[in-house]
Amino acid sequence: MYGEEPLFGLLNRIGTPVEGHRPWPRYRLGRDGWLRLIEGLAGNGWSLLGLWGEPKAVHAAFREDFSGDIAAVSLDCPQGRFPSLSAVRPAANRLERAAHDLYGLVAERTTDPRPWLDHDAWGVRRPLSEQPAAPVPNPGPYTFLPVEGDGLHQIPVGPVHAGIIEPGHFRFTANGETVVRLEERLGYVHRGVEGLMQGRPVAEAAKLAARISGDATVAHSLAFARAVEAALGVEVPARAVWLRALMAELERIANHLGDIGAICNDAAFAFMLAQTSQLRERVLRTADACFGHRLMMDRVIPGGVATDLPERGAGLLLELVAELRKRFPPLVAIYDGKASLQDRTVATGFVSAELVTRFGAGGHVGRASGRDQDARRSPGYAPYDELSFEVPVLTEGDVNARVWVRIREVEQSLSLIEQIVARLPAISRGLDHPSVPLEAGRGGEGMALVESFRGEILTWVRLEGEGTVARCHPRDPSWFQWPLLEAAIGGNIVADFPLCNKSFNCSYAGHDL
């Protein structure tokens, strides 16, 4: 019935707009309206952007992919229950399970009711609810999904791994060397970020946002800052806007270079890792010289940026671009011409276009399988609306395609850095407004969508009048990508899992919060 109806058309009929939510509207729904929303989701292309809870309420955000319209919806849950979205938007399931673990909200008729973040290791259950509960005295083991069949065996991997990486458990069911099913269990690096943000001044919460996932510190900082600025109606100085984009592209290049080399290393071609690691190190040193920190952590702040380019910064950046333009293409040629690499990456770890669409996956995972979404372009944000760049999209959906998306994005980011340096606005006023978000008597709600090197980050924030964070939800791209890794490894051999896993490079910390 509602399959062809525009997003705003349906929401205006079934919900009530909430005042003070920027830049996109938020609608308050009743239970009947929530059920009608679920009915509408069953027959259209609205992507889930996020789902989060708070005591006695649940929220979700959607994008109409064709028009680009974005809206958030809310349902009051006085009894702590709400109808699950997981049957029509499978990416909602783990977010619903997280909302249950943190806030005690029960998703009715969910596709999977098991706990997610809570491993029965906390000193309290439902820690962010109005009435936290004591832990279970004798918790049983986590129940993995059953698999039956002749000749099947299970291989448990993790949560502690051989390398210096974050913890996560992977339960393989295999027939000989062929993987029949992979099931993940994450949450081992849960740090209570959402709870830590509550009641904090904006400046302190910004530091927490910068540490959600260290490799995407610029992107998470930018998403938090833009959400705060939207809530308060803060205008950021033009030069600061362009410096933010400069840092974001440096971060993108550094991570893509590292991933390309690591994927090749997992295919037993260590030479590529050694070469791309040198280039990545060159990027990090340039970032340190230009912004005073290798990862540029805490350099993007609400209201602007914390530091400007030094006098020689523009020259250093152009030297970096020139060096990468010289050294990167020969490495790409080696990758493309190495038969042993192509044998490992081509047709390995396939993810269909249907799956990336159903889960709303973005970044290199989505674009390698044909999903043409990039938050820099749609909904778009400054200064990318004034810059020229292409979003590489492939359709093969395998490890090789995810490598090539990264390669093309490195090339595009080099061009973007050149454009930014050439057009960087002069300093007409301060680079930041550190006092604006802290002004007494100012509050509001804001939401931001930012493109990290992994894909879209959604951050939603509600600010109290005294300039503190009442509630913040940062949704890392990994929430919508981790489930697809389970699908990608199916039918491949166990030995190809490191290759598939690295081609995704999902964040444990960004997911576990």
N, C-alpha and C positions, 0 to 999 in steps of 0.2 A: 504493500500500500504506500509506503513511504520511500521506496527504493529510488525514485527519480527526484525526490524533493530536495532542494538545496538545504545545506546544513542550517543556515540561519532561518530558513523558512520553517523548518520543523521546530527548532529551538524557540523561535518566537511564539509558536502556537502552544508548546507544552511547558514552557518555563517563564520565569520572571527575571529580567536583567538585574544584575547586582551593580549598584553604583560604585564608582571609584576603582574599577578593575581595568588596567591598561596594559598594553595597547589594544588587546583584543577583549571582547566581552566575556563575561561569565554569567551563566544562567543558573538560577536556583530551581530545581525540579522537585515535585512531589514524587511519591512512590509510583503512582500511575504514570507520571511523565517519564520516570526512569525506565519503566517497562516499555513504554512506547519508543523511547530512545533505542532500547535493545532491539525492538522489532524493526526500527528503521535501519540499524546497523547491519542487519542480516542481509540487506539487499543493495548496498551502495559501496562506494569506494572511499569512505571516510577513514583515514588512518588514525589509529590511537597514538597520541603523542606522549601520554603519561597517565598514571593513576596513582593517587596518594590519599592517605587518610589523616585524620586528626580525631580527637575524642568526639564521638557522636556525629561524625560527618565523613563523607567520602567525596572525592573530587576526581574528575577525569578531564583530559584535554584531547581535542580532535582537530584534524585538518582535512578539509575537502581537497583531495589531491588535484582535481581538475582546475578548480578556481583558485586554490590556495587559501581559502577562508579558514580561519582558526577561531576556535571558541573553547571555553572551559565550561564544565557543568558540575553542579554540586547537589548532593542529596543529604539532608539531615537524617541521621540514624539514631533516634532516641533510644531504641532497643539494641543498638550495636549491630544491626544486620542490614544488608543491602543485596539486591539481586545481582548475581555475578555477570560480568561482561565476557567471561572467558569462552563461552560457547560461540560467540560471534566475533570476538577479538582475542585469539589465543595468547597474544603477548600480554594480556591483562593478568593472566593467571599468577605468575610469580610476583607481580606487583600487589595483587590481592592477598597473596599469602604473606608478603612482607607487611602489609597493612594490618593483617591479623596478628602477626607476631609482635608488632610494635604497639598497636592501639587496641587490639582485641576485637576488631571489626570482623564479622563473619560474612563471607560471601556465600549467599544462598545458591544452591545448585551449581557450585563451581565444578570445573572439570578435574580439579585436583585439590583436595583440602589439606594436604600434608603441610607441616610447618616448613619454613624456608630459611629465614635468617636465624631463628632460635634453635640452637642445638642442645637445649637443656643444660647449658653451661653458664647461663647468667644467674645472678643472685635473685632475680625477680622475673616474673612473666608479665607480658604486656606492659613494659616499662613506661610507655608514654600515654597510657590510658588514664582515665580519671581515677580508677581503682586498680593499681597494679596488684598482682597476686604472687603468692609464694611459689617457688619453683616446685616442680613435680618431685616427690621424694625418691622414687625409684623409676626413672625414665627408661623406657624400653629402647631398643635399637631403632634407628631410622629404617623405614620400610621402603625398600626399592621395589620398583615395578616388576612383577613376575614375568619370566620368559620361559616358555616350555618348548621342547623339541628334542629330537634325537641328536646326540653328539655335541650338544652345547656345553660350554664351560664359561666361567666368569673370571675376569682379570680385574682385580681392584688396583687402582693407581692413585697415589696421593692419600691424604692432602699434602704430605710433605714430599717434595720432588727433589731430584738430584741437583738441579741448578739453583742459583740464587734467584728464585722467583717466588711469587705469592702462592699461598696454599689453595688447593681446590681438589675435590675428590672426583674421580672418573671411574665409573663402574661399566666395564666392557662385558658384553655377552658375545661370544665368538663361536663360530663353527670352524675349527681348525684355525687358520690365520684370518679368516674373513669376519669382519665385525657385523653382527646381526643387530645389536642395539648398543647404544651408548647412553648412559644416564649420568647427569652431573649432580653433584651436591656442592653448593657454594655457601658463602656466609661466614667462612672462617676468619676473615679480616674485618668483620663488622666492628665499627668503632663508635657507633651511636652518634653519627654526625648530625642527623636531624635533631636529636635531643640536645646536643651540645649547642646548636645554633639558637635554640629557643631562649629568649630573654637577653641575648647578647646584643651589645651595640653593633651597628652595621659594620664598623671598621673591624671589630673582632670576628664577626661572622664571615667577613670577606677573607680573612686568613684561613678559616676552616674550609671555605669553598676552594681556595687555592690548593688545598691538600687532599681533596677528594680522590684525585688520581694524579699523581705527580707528573706523569708524562704528558698530561693534558691540562697542566696548571693554568696556562694562559686562557684556554678555551673555557674552563670552568669558572675562572675569575671573571672573564668577560660576560658569561651567561648570568652570573650572580649580579655583576655590576649593572648590566642592562635591565635586569628585572627590578632592581632597586630604583634605578633612574626612571623606569616606566612608572613605578608606583608613586614616585614623588614628582614626576613631571620635570626632571632635571635635564637641562641641556648641557651636553658635554662639549668642551672647547674643540674646535675643528682639528687642530693639530693632534690633540690627544686621540681623537677618533682614528686618524690615519696611523698614528704610532701603534695603536692597538692592533690594527690589521697587519702591520709590519711584524709585530711579535707573533701573531697567530700564524702567519705564513712561515716564519722561521721555525716555529714549533712543528708545523706540518712537515716541512722538509726533513728536519732532524729525525722525526719518528718514521717517516716513510723510508728514509735511507737505512735506518737500523732494521726495519722489518724486512726489506728486500734482502739484505745480507743474511739475516737470521733464517729466512725461508730457504735460501740457498744452502746455508750451513746444515739445516736439517735434511737436505737432500745430498749431504756428504760432499759439498763443494765449498770448503772453508775459505778458499781464495776470495770469493765474492764478499764474505763477511769481513775479512780483513780489509778489503778495499773500501767498502761502504762505511765501515767503522771509522776509517780515517776521514772520510768526507763528513760523517756525522760529527766527529770531534771538531772538525773545522767550523761547522755551523755553530756548535755550542760555544766555542771560543769566541766567535764573532758576536754571539748573543751576549756573552759576558762582557766583552769590550764595549758593546753599545748600550747595554742596559744594566750592567753590574751584577748579573746572575746568569749562570749557564742555562738554567731552565726558565729564567725570567719570572720566577715566582714572586708574588706580591707586587708586581710591577703594574698590573691592571687593577685599579681600585674604583669603587663607586664614585662617580663624579669626574673621572679622568684617568690619568696615569701617574705613577709615583716618580717617574724620572724622564728626562728628555735625552735625545741623542747627544753624545759629545760632539765637539767640533769636527772631529775626524770620522764620525759615525757613518755619514753617507758614503764616504770613500771606502771604508771597510766593507760595507754592504755590497757595493758594486764590485769590489775585488773578489768577494765571496761568490757572487753570481758568475763572474767571469771564470773563476777557477772551476766551479761546478759544471758550467757549460762545456768546459774543456775536458774534464776528467770523467763526467758521468756517462756521456754517450758511448765511449768505448766499453764501459762495463755493461751497458744495456746490450750492446752488440754481442758481447761474450755470453750473456745470459741467453739471448735469443738463438745463438748458434751452437750452444752446448747440447748435444743430443742426450747426454746422460741426465741433464737437468730437465729437458723437455719430457723425457720419459717419466720422470717422477711427478711433474706438476700438471701436465696436460691431462684432462679428464679425471683428475684426482679431486676428491672433496667437492663434488657437484652439489650446488644448491639451486633449485628451480626458481624461476621468476614468480611463480604462484606463491611459493613459501615466503620469499622476501617481501612480497606484497601483503600477504596475510599477517606477517609479523611487523610490518612497518619498518623493516631494517633499512638503514641508510649507510652512508660511508662507502668504503671499498667493498664491503660485503653486499650491500644492496646494488651498487652501481655495476659490479661485476656480473650481476644476474639481471641486468636490464632495468632496474628501478632508478629512474632519472630524478633524483631529489637531492638538493643541496641548499641548505638554509641560507647561504650567502646570496643565492639567487632568488629563492622563494621560501619564506616571505621576503627575504632580502633585508639588508641593513647596511648602513653607511660604514665605510666608503665604497663598498663593493658595487653599489648602484652607479658609481662613476668610473669603475674600472672595467677593463676588457679581459675576460677569461672564459675558457671553455670548461665544461664539466664532462670528463671522460666517462662514457657508459659503454659497457660491453654486455654480451648476452651469453657467453659460454658458461659462466657460473662456477668455474673450477679454480684451483689454486693458481694456475697460470693467469687467469683473467684478473684475479685479485692482485697479483704482482704487477700486471700491466696497468691497472687502474692507478696503482701507486706511482709507477714510473711516469705516467702522463700527468699526474697531479704534481709531482716534483717539478716537471717542466713548466706547468702553469704557474706554480708558486714562484719560480724564478722570475717569470715575466711580471707577476704581480709586484714583487719586490722592486724591480726596476721602475715600474709605473709609480709606485708609492714614493720612492726616493725622488723621482723627477717632479712629483706634484705635491710633495709634503708642504702643507700650509705653514706660513711663518707664524711665529709666536705673536698673537695679537692681545692675548691676556693669559692668565695662568693656565697651566696644564691640568689642574684639578680643582675640584670644589669640595675639599674634605669636610667643610663645615655644613654644607647643604643637607646631606642625608641625616645629619644629627640634629637639625633644628627642632626645638621643642614644638609640640602642637602639630607635627606633620606625620601623617601615616598614609596608608593606602595599600593596594595590592597590585603587583606587577608580575608579568610573565615574559620570558625571553626564550628565543630559539636561536642557537648559535652552532655553527658548523665546526666541530673539532676534527682532528685528523682521523678519528674513528667514525664520525658521523654526527648526527644532531644531538645536542645537549638541550634539554628542556629544564629551565629553572623557574619555579613559582615561589613568590615570597609575599608574605603579609607583614607589614610594618605597623608597630604601635605608634601612638602620637609622640612618645618620648624618644623616638628614633631607635627603637630596639626591634629585633626580629621576633615576631610572634610565632611565625611558622615559615619554614622554608623546605621545599622539596626539590633537590637537584637530581634529574634523571639522566644517567649516563647512557650513551649509545649501546653499551654492552648488554643492557637489560633485554634489548630486542635482538641481539646477535648471538648470545650464548646458546639459546635454544636451537638455533639453526646449525650450530656446530654438531649437535647430536645427530641432525639429519645428514650433515655433510659427510660424516665418517661411515655411515651405513653402506655396506657393500664393498668398502675398501679394506685393505689389510691392516692389522694392528700397527705395523711398522710405519704406516703413513699417517698415524694420528698426530705425531709432533709436527709434521708438515702442514696438515689441515689446521691444527690449533694455531700455529704461528701465522698462517695466512689470514686468520681471523684477528689474532692478537687482541682479544677482548680483555678488558680490565677487571681484575678481581676486586680491587679496592673500590673502584668506581661503582661497581655493582653492589658490593656488600655494605657500603656506607658505614 
